Amino acid sequence: MTRRPVTLQRTLVIGAIALVATALVLMSVATVTALRAFVYDRLDEQVVGGLVFAGGPGDGRGWPPSEESTGAPTPSASAGVPAEGRGPAPRIGSLLVRVADDGAVASSYTRSDGTVQTLSDEQVSVLSRGVPPDEVPVTVELGAELGTFRVAARSANGSTVFSGISLADAAATTSALTTILIAVGAVTLLAAVVGLSFFVRRALRPLDRVAAVAQRVSERTLGRGPAEIPDRVEAADTDTRTEVGRVGASLNDLLGHVQAALTARAHSESELRRFIADASHELRTPLASVRGYTQLTLTGPEPMTATQRRSLERIESEARRMTTLVEDLLLLARLDAGQRLRVEDVELPLVAIDAVSDAQAVDREREWRLDIASDAPLTVPGDEDRLRQVVANLLRNAHAHTPPGTIVTTSIERDDDEAVLRVTDTGPGIDPAVADTLFERFTRGDRARNRDAGSTGLGLSIAQAIVVAHRGTIAVRSRPGETTFTVRLPAHRSRAATDS
């Protein structure tokens, strides 16, 4: 499964949302923690204050006054709360417990409906064990029936007094706040995602336009065709005071330099092609004259020494080789200039048969084979003379760069709407050092194969130029013991094959 690439827009949105979510979480945790601490502080104050109304008489710290000082009866030691009409009414969820030294217990717990109940012996035991009499509130769990309390205790007048308040309201408050914060945070995050996606997409639109220009330029074939690059970043996206504007302005400058370089290169190549074409054309006549006079001298009646005859034969051979080179250069110059080829129906199997027959007649040291698929004959539109030259160059390449005894097979088959011609030899293969430049001009495979002295290094480049002019492709695959040149040309079945 291919991993989806992380775009700049997605990175910015995810990063911003992560920061917002982190801030919301930290704020929520801090708010709940602060509220819980505040509530607990208030409860602790109330718990400590409750000890005033639960303690014994006459200690001078605000405890209920004695009978002697007020003339009123003192609350019974067994009462858990102040006597009726003495002090404030007990708070809902509060508890008061007095444990005398002789084990007598007086307790009361005010339920949510206002009724008062006493604590069980086990609950009183939990308080006695878990709450030290130092007036410091602690949290105590009194079972599922009562729940959790903040409780403080003190010893006075031969008894220990406990005062506590239930944490149910505090827990409900913090739970409600937590729920509210989660809901608000989720809505805030959703709004942030939508808003950030919109604003980031809007902010990155200029960069998208700059990238679109670069994409269109990258899809152009700058190596061939006109040197014009009409695509440019719009002026609105080239403001150098912004980051995207600097990128757009730099891209426009780069495209301008590239276009200037392409124009200069195209002009130079045009001049070079014109020079090669003119020079090749002009050299044809003197070379023909040199060959003619050489042949005339060799066939003349005047006696010559062996050295003279050898010299004239070499002159004729080199003149013939130079004529071939000039003809190849002239053909390449014309193809580069876009010379139109003849377009006619060419029977590719007949072209291959003639080329293989010619190779067998010239070279008896190699085995030349022909393999034509059952769906042949194939007809391709093109220039028959040029296509014959392609096949001949490929066979000549096999002859020049393979040792005697090599098997060279020329095959033709059909692949959908293409005619596929392959020339395969069992030679030593192509040197990897020249494989990438094999179709360039004047490239020789001297280090890979046995070189023929008559090779000009233009055969494969001419074959490629002719194939490309026919809207086809040529490729090579090589390894020791097998080298295959594959030519693909647009094709249609011949009339005879169609009628059958």
C-alpha positions as CSV (number, residue, x, y, z in Angstrom):
1,M,0.0,0.0,0.0
2,T,1.5,3.3,-1.1
3,R,1.8,5.8,1.7
4,R,-0.1,9.1,1.0
5,P,2.4,12.0,0.7
6,V,2.2,14.7,3.3
7,T,1.6,18.0,1.6
8,L,2.6,21.4,2.9
9,Q,-1.1,22.3,3.5
10,R,-1.7,19.1,5.5
11,T,1.4,19.7,7.5
12,L,0.5,23.2,8.4
13,V,-3.1,22.3,9.3
14,I,-2.1,19.3,11.4
15,G,0.7,21.2,13.2
16,A,-1.7,24.1,14.0
17,I,-4.4,21.8,15.2
18,A,-1.9,19.9,17.3
19,L,-0.9,23.2,19.0
20,V,-4.5,24.2,19.5
21,A,-5.4,20.8,20.9
22,T,-2.4,20.9,23.3
23,A,-3.4,24.4,24.5
24,L,-7.0,23.3,25.0
25,V,-5.9,20.2,27.0
26,L,-3.5,22.2,29.1
27,M,-6.1,24.9,29.8
28,S,-8.8,22.3,30.6
29,V,-6.5,20.4,33.0
30,A,-5.4,23.6,34.7
31,T,-9.0,24.8,35.0
32,V,-10.3,21.6,36.5
33,T,-7.3,21.4,38.8
34,A,-7.7,25.0,40.0
35,L,-11.4,24.5,40.5
36,R,-10.9,21.3,42.5
37,A,-8.3,23.0,44.7
38,F,-10.6,26.0,45.3
39,V,-13.6,23.8,46.2
40,Y,-11.5,21.6,48.5
41,D,-10.1,24.8,50.2
42,R,-13.7,26.0,50.8
43,L,-14.8,22.6,52.0
44,D,-11.8,22.4,54.4
45,E,-12.7,25.8,55.8
46,Q,-16.3,24.7,56.4
47,V,-15.2,21.4,57.9
48,V,-12.8,23.2,60.4
49,G,-15.6,25.7,61.2
50,G,-18.0,22.8,61.8
51,L,-15.8,21.7,64.7
52,V,-17.0,24.8,66.6
53,F,-20.5,23.6,66.7
54,A,-19.7,20.0,67.5
55,G,-17.2,20.3,70.3
56,G,-17.6,20.3,74.1
57,P,-18.5,23.4,76.3
58,G,-16.5,26.1,77.8
59,D,-13.1,25.9,76.0
60,G,-13.1,29.6,75.1
61,R,-13.0,29.0,71.4
62,G,-16.5,29.6,70.4
63,W,-18.0,26.4,71.5
64,P,-21.6,26.4,72.8
65,P,-21.9,28.3,76.1
66,S,-22.5,26.6,79.4
67,E,-25.7,26.6,81.4
68,E,-24.1,28.8,84.1
69,S,-23.3,31.6,81.7
70,T,-26.6,31.6,79.8
71,G,-29.2,30.1,82.1
72,A,-30.1,27.8,79.3
73,P,-29.8,24.0,79.5
74,T,-26.6,22.6,78.0
75,P,-27.1,20.2,75.1
76,S,-26.9,16.6,76.2
77,A,-23.6,14.9,75.7
78,S,-25.4,12.3,73.6
79,A,-26.7,14.9,71.1
80,G,-24.9,14.9,67.8
81,V,-25.9,18.4,66.9
82,P,-26.5,21.6,68.8
83,A,-29.9,21.9,70.6
84,E,-32.8,23.3,68.7
85,G,-32.5,27.0,68.3
86,R,-28.8,27.0,69.1
87,G,-26.5,27.7,66.1
88,P,-27.1,27.3,62.4
89,A,-29.1,24.4,60.9
90,P,-26.9,21.5,59.8
91,R,-25.8,21.6,56.2
92,I,-27.0,18.9,53.8
93,G,-24.3,16.4,53.3
94,S,-22.5,17.2,56.6
95,L,-21.8,14.9,59.4
96,L,-21.0,15.5,63.1
97,V,-19.6,12.8,65.4
98,R,-18.6,12.9,69.1
99,V,-16.8,9.9,70.6
100,A,-16.3,10.1,74.3
101,D,-13.4,8.6,76.1
102,D,-15.7,6.0,77.7
103,G,-16.8,4.9,74.2
104,A,-20.1,6.7,74.0
105,V,-20.8,7.8,70.5
106,A,-23.2,10.5,69.2
107,S,-23.4,11.0,65.4
108,S,-25.6,12.5,62.8
109,Y,-25.5,12.8,59.0
110,T,-27.9,15.1,57.1
111,R,-29.2,13.5,54.0
112,S,-30.1,15.3,50.8
113,D,-33.8,15.3,51.7
114,G,-33.0,17.0,55.1
115,T,-33.5,14.0,57.3
116,V,-30.8,13.0,59.8
117,Q,-29.4,9.5,60.2
118,T,-26.8,8.1,62.6
119,L,-23.5,6.5,61.4
120,S,-22.9,2.8,61.9
121,D,-20.2,1.5,64.2
122,E,-18.1,0.5,61.3
123,Q,-18.2,4.0,59.8
124,V,-17.4,5.6,63.2
125,S,-14.5,3.1,63.4
126,V,-13.2,4.2,60.0
127,L,-13.3,7.8,61.2
128,S,-11.5,7.0,64.4
129,R,-8.7,5.1,62.6
130,G,-8.4,7.4,59.6
131,V,-8.7,11.0,60.9
132,P,-6.1,12.3,63.4
133,P,-7.3,14.8,66.0
134,D,-5.2,17.7,64.6
135,E,-7.9,19.7,63.0
136,V,-6.4,19.0,59.5
137,P,-9.0,17.9,57.0
138,V,-8.4,14.6,55.2
139,T,-10.4,12.6,52.7
140,V,-12.2,9.5,54.1
141,E,-14.3,6.9,52.2
142,L,-17.3,5.9,54.3
143,G,-18.7,3.2,52.0
144,A,-21.1,3.2,49.0
145,E,-24.0,4.4,51.1
146,L,-22.4,7.7,52.2
147,G,-19.5,8.1,49.8
148,T,-16.4,10.2,50.3
149,F,-16.0,13.0,52.8
150,R,-13.6,15.7,53.9
151,V,-13.3,15.2,57.6
152,A,-11.4,17.0,60.4
153,A,-11.2,16.0,64.1
154,R,-10.1,17.5,67.5
155,S,-10.0,16.3,71.1
156,A,-11.7,18.4,73.8
157,N,-13.3,17.9,77.2
158,G,-12.7,14.2,77.3
159,S,-14.1,13.4,73.8
160,T,-13.1,13.5,70.1
161,V,-15.2,15.5,67.8
162,F,-15.4,14.8,64.0
163,S,-16.8,17.2,61.5
164,G,-17.1,16.4,57.8
165,I,-18.8,17.4,54.5
166,S,-19.6,15.1,51.6
167,L,-17.5,15.5,48.4
168,A,-20.4,14.5,46.2
169,D,-21.2,18.1,45.2
170,A,-17.5,18.9,44.5
171,A,-17.2,15.8,42.4
172,A,-20.4,16.7,40.5
173,T,-19.1,20.2,39.9
174,T,-15.7,19.1,38.6
175,S,-17.4,16.4,36.5
176,A,-19.8,18.9,34.9
177,L,-17.0,21.3,34.3
178,T,-14.9,18.5,32.7
179,T,-17.8,17.5,30.4
180,I,-18.4,21.2,29.4
181,L,-14.7,21.6,28.7
182,I,-14.5,18.5,26.6
183,A,-17.6,19.5,24.6
184,V,-16.4,23.1,24.1
185,G,-12.9,21.8,23.2
186,A,-14.3,19.4,20.6
187,V,-16.4,22.1,19.0
188,T,-13.4,24.5,19.1
189,L,-11.1,21.9,17.4
190,L,-13.7,21.2,14.7
191,A,-14.1,24.9,14.0
192,A,-10.3,25.3,14.0
193,V,-9.8,22.4,11.5
194,V,-12.4,24.0,9.1
195,G,-11.1,27.5,9.6
196,L,-7.4,26.6,9.3
197,S,-8.0,24.4,6.3
198,F,-9.8,27.3,4.6
199,F,-7.2,29.9,5.5
200,V,-4.2,27.7,4.8
201,R,-5.6,26.7,1.4
202,R,-6.3,30.4,0.6
203,A,-2.8,31.4,1.7
204,L,-1.1,28.7,-0.4
205,R,-3.0,29.5,-3.6
206,P,-0.2,31.7,-4.9
207,L,2.3,28.9,-4.3
208,D,-0.1,26.5,-6.1
209,R,-0.1,28.8,-9.1
210,V,3.7,29.0,-9.1
211,A,3.9,25.2,-8.9
212,A,1.5,24.9,-11.8
213,V,3.7,27.1,-14.0
214,A,6.8,24.9,-13.0
215,Q,4.7,21.8,-13.8
216,R,3.7,23.0,-17.2
217,V,7.3,23.9,-18.0
218,S,8.6,20.5,-16.8
219,E,6.1,18.8,-19.2
220,R,7.6,20.6,-22.2
221,T,10.2,18.8,-24.4
222,L,13.0,21.4,-24.2
223,G,15.5,19.2,-26.0
224,R,13.7,19.4,-29.3
225,G,11.3,21.7,-31.0
226,P,11.1,25.5,-30.6
227,A,13.0,27.2,-27.9
228,E,10.1,29.3,-26.7
229,I,8.9,29.0,-23.1
230,P,5.7,31.0,-22.9
231,D,4.7,30.0,-19.4
232,R,5.5,32.6,-16.7
233,V,4.4,33.4,-13.2
234,E,1.8,36.2,-13.1
235,A,2.8,39.6,-11.8
236,A,0.5,39.2,-8.8
237,D,2.6,36.3,-7.6
238,T,6.1,37.9,-8.1
239,D,6.0,40.5,-5.3
240,T,9.5,40.1,-3.8
241,R,8.2,41.4,-0.4
242,T,6.6,38.0,0.2
243,E,8.1,34.5,0.4
244,V,6.0,33.2,-2.5
245,G,6.6,36.3,-4.5
246,R,10.4,35.8,-4.3
247,V,9.9,32.2,-5.5
248,G,7.8,33.4,-8.4
249,A,10.2,36.1,-9.4
250,S,13.1,33.7,-9.2
251,L,11.3,31.2,-11.3
252,N,10.5,33.8,-14.0
253,D,14.2,34.9,-14.0
254,L,15.2,31.2,-14.3
255,L,12.8,30.6,-17.2
256,G,14.1,33.7,-18.9
257,H,17.7,32.4,-18.7
258,V,16.7,29.0,-19.9
259,Q,14.9,30.4,-22.9
260,A,17.9,32.6,-23.8
261,A,20.1,29.5,-23.5
262,L,17.8,27.4,-25.6
263,T,17.5,30.1,-28.2
264,A,21.3,30.4,-28.4
265,R,21.6,26.6,-28.6
266,A,19.0,26.4,-31.3
267,H,20.8,29.1,-33.3
268,S,24.1,27.3,-32.9
269,E,22.7,24.0,-33.9
270,S,21.0,25.5,-36.9
271,E,24.2,27.1,-38.0
272,L,26.1,23.8,-37.5
273,R,23.5,21.8,-39.4
274,R,23.6,24.3,-42.2
275,F,27.4,24.2,-42.3
276,I,27.4,20.3,-42.2
277,A,24.8,20.2,-45.0
278,D,26.7,22.7,-47.1
279,A,30.1,21.2,-46.5
280,S,28.8,17.7,-47.2
281,H,27.1,18.8,-50.4
282,E,30.2,20.6,-51.6
283,L,32.5,17.7,-50.8
284,R,30.5,15.2,-52.8
285,T,31.7,16.5,-56.2
286,P,35.5,16.6,-55.4
287,L,35.3,13.2,-53.7
288,A,33.6,11.8,-56.8
289,S,36.3,13.4,-58.9
290,V,39.1,11.9,-56.7
291,R,37.5,8.4,-57.0
292,G,37.0,8.8,-60.7
293,Y,40.5,9.8,-61.5
294,T,41.9,7.1,-59.2
295,Q,39.9,4.4,-60.9
296,L,40.9,5.9,-64.3
297,T,44.6,5.8,-63.3
298,L,44.3,2.2,-62.0
299,T,42.7,0.9,-65.2
300,G,45.0,2.9,-67.5
301,P,47.6,1.2,-69.8
302,E,50.6,2.9,-68.2
303,P,52.7,0.6,-66.1
304,M,52.9,1.3,-62.4
305,T,55.1,0.1,-59.6
306,A,53.6,-2.0,-56.8
307,T,53.9,1.0,-54.4
308,Q,52.1,3.3,-56.8
309,R,49.3,0.8,-57.3
310,R,49.0,0.2,-53.6
311,S,48.9,4.0,-52.9
312,L,46.2,4.6,-55.5
313,E,44.1,1.7,-54.1
314,R,44.4,3.2,-50.7
315,I,43.4,6.6,-52.1
316,E,40.3,5.1,-53.7
317,S,39.4,3.2,-50.5
318,E,39.7,6.3,-48.3
319,A,37.8,8.4,-50.9
320,R,35.0,5.8,-50.8
321,R,35.0,5.8,-47.0
322,M,35.0,9.6,-47.0
323,T,32.1,9.6,-49.5
324,T,30.1,7.4,-47.2
325,L,30.8,9.6,-44.2
326,V,29.8,12.7,-46.2
327,E,26.6,11.0,-47.4
328,D,25.8,10.1,-43.8
329,L,26.4,13.6,-42.5
330,L,24.3,15.1,-45.2
331,L,21.4,12.6,-44.4
332,L,21.6,13.5,-40.7
333,A,21.7,17.2,-41.4
334,R,18.6,16.9,-43.6
335,L,16.8,14.8,-41.0
336,D,17.7,17.3,-38.3
337,A,16.3,20.0,-40.4
338,G,13.0,18.2,-40.6
339,Q,13.1,17.1,-44.2
340,R,9.9,15.3,-45.1
341,L,10.1,11.7,-46.0
342,R,8.2,9.8,-48.6
343,V,5.2,8.1,-47.2
344,E,4.1,4.9,-48.9
345,D,3.2,1.4,-47.9
346,V,6.3,-0.6,-47.2
347,E,6.3,-4.4,-46.8
348,L,8.6,-4.7,-43.9
349,P,9.2,-8.5,-44.3
350,L,10.4,-7.9,-47.9
351,V,12.8,-5.3,-46.6
352,A,14.2,-7.7,-44.0
353,I,14.5,-10.5,-46.5
354,D,16.5,-8.4,-48.9
355,A,18.8,-7.1,-46.1
356,V,19.5,-10.6,-44.7
357,S,20.2,-11.9,-48.2
358,D,22.7,-9.0,-48.8
359,A,24.4,-9.7,-45.5
360,Q,24.7,-13.4,-46.3
361,A,26.3,-12.6,-49.7
362,V,28.8,-10.2,-48.1
363,D,29.7,-12.1,-44.9
364,R,30.0,-15.9,-44.9
365,E,31.7,-16.0,-41.5
366,R,28.5,-15.4,-39.5
367,E,25.2,-17.2,-39.5
368,W,22.3,-14.9,-40.7
369,R,18.8,-16.0,-39.7
370,L,15.4,-14.7,-40.5
371,D,12.3,-15.2,-38.3
372,I,9.0,-13.7,-39.5
373,A,5.9,-14.2,-37.4
374,S,2.8,-16.0,-38.7
375,D,0.7,-12.9,-38.9
376,A,3.1,-11.3,-41.4
377,P,3.3,-9.7,-43.9
378,L,3.2,-6.4,-42.2
379,T,2.9,-3.1,-44.0
380,V,4.2,0.1,-42.4
381,P,3.8,3.6,-43.8
382,G,7.1,5.3,-44.6
383,D,10.1,5.8,-46.9
384,E,11.2,2.4,-48.1
385,D,14.7,3.5,-48.9
386,R,15.3,4.9,-45.5
387,L,13.8,1.8,-43.8
388,R,16.1,-0.4,-45.8
389,Q,18.9,1.8,-44.6
390,V,17.8,1.2,-40.9
391,V,17.8,-2.6,-41.3
392,A,21.1,-2.5,-43.3
393,N,22.8,-0.4,-40.6
394,L,21.7,-2.7,-37.8
395,L,23.0,-5.8,-39.7
396,R,26.2,-3.9,-40.6
397,N,26.6,-3.1,-36.9
398,A,26.4,-6.8,-36.1
399,H,28.9,-7.6,-38.8
400,A,31.3,-5.0,-37.7
401,H,31.3,-5.6,-33.9
402,T,30.9,-9.4,-33.5
403,P,33.4,-12.2,-34.0
404,P,33.1,-14.8,-36.7
405,G,30.7,-17.6,-35.9
406,T,28.1,-15.3,-34.4
407,I,24.5,-16.0,-35.0
408,V,22.5,-12.9,-36.1
409,T,18.7,-13.3,-36.1
410,T,16.4,-10.8,-37.7
411,S,12.8,-11.2,-36.6
412,I,9.5,-9.4,-37.3
413,E,6.3,-9.7,-35.4
414,R,3.2,-7.7,-34.7
415,D,2.4,-6.0,-31.4
416,D,-1.1,-4.4,-31.5
417,D,-0.8,-1.5,-33.9
418,E,3.0,-1.7,-34.1
419,A,5.5,-3.6,-36.3
420,V,8.4,-4.9,-34.2
421,L,11.7,-5.6,-35.9
422,R,14.5,-7.1,-33.8
423,V,18.1,-7.8,-34.7
424,T,19.7,-10.2,-32.1
425,D,23.2,-11.4,-32.1
426,T,25.1,-13.8,-29.9
427,G,28.2,-11.7,-29.7
428,P,30.1,-10.5,-26.6
429,G,27.7,-7.7,-25.8
430,I,28.0,-3.9,-25.5
431,D,30.5,-2.3,-23.1
432,P,28.4,-0.6,-20.3
433,A,30.7,2.4,-20.6
434,V,29.3,3.2,-24.0
435,A,25.7,1.8,-23.6
436,D,24.2,5.2,-22.6
437,T,25.8,7.0,-25.6
438,L,25.3,4.2,-28.2
439,F,23.0,6.2,-30.4
440,E,25.0,9.4,-30.3
441,R,27.0,10.4,-33.3
442,F,30.6,9.1,-33.7
443,T,30.1,6.7,-30.8
444,R,32.1,3.6,-31.3
445,G,31.9,0.3,-29.4
446,D,35.7,-0.4,-29.8
447,R,36.1,-1.4,-26.1
448,A,33.1,-3.7,-26.3
449,R,33.5,-5.4,-29.7
450,N,35.9,-6.0,-32.5
451,R,36.1,-2.8,-34.4
452,D,35.9,-2.7,-38.2
453,A,38.2,0.0,-39.6
454,G,35.5,1.2,-42.0
455,S,33.1,2.2,-39.2
456,T,32.2,5.9,-39.0
457,G,30.3,5.8,-35.8
458,L,27.2,7.2,-37.5
459,G,25.2,4.1,-38.4
460,L,23.1,3.8,-35.2
461,S,22.5,7.5,-35.0
462,I,21.3,7.5,-38.6
463,A,19.0,4.5,-37.8
464,Q,17.6,6.3,-34.7
465,A,17.0,9.5,-36.7
466,I,15.1,7.6,-39.4
467,V,13.0,5.7,-36.9
468,V,12.1,8.8,-35.0
469,A,11.2,10.5,-38.3
470,H,8.8,7.6,-38.8
471,R,7.2,8.2,-35.4
472,G,8.8,5.0,-34.0
473,T,11.3,4.0,-31.4
474,I,14.6,2.1,-31.3
475,A,16.1,0.6,-28.2
476,V,18.9,-1.8,-27.3
477,R,19.2,-4.5,-24.6
478,S,22.6,-6.2,-24.2
479,R,24.3,-8.7,-22.0
480,P,27.2,-11.1,-22.8
481,G,26.0,-13.6,-25.4
482,E,22.9,-11.6,-26.4
483,T,22.4,-8.2,-27.8
484,T,19.0,-7.1,-29.2
485,F,18.1,-4.0,-31.1
486,T,14.4,-3.4,-31.2
487,V,12.6,-1.1,-33.7
488,R,9.0,-0.3,-33.2
489,L,7.1,1.4,-36.1
490,P,3.4,2.2,-36.5
491,A,1.9,-0.4,-38.8
492,H,-1.2,-1.7,-40.5
493,R,-1.8,-5.0,-42.2
494,S,-1.1,-5.2,-45.8
495,R,-4.0,-5.5,-48.2
496,A,-3.3,-9.1,-48.9
497,A,-3.3,-10.0,-45.2
498,T,-6.5,-8.0,-44.7
499,D,-8.2,-9.9,-47.6
500,S,-7.2,-13.2,-46.1
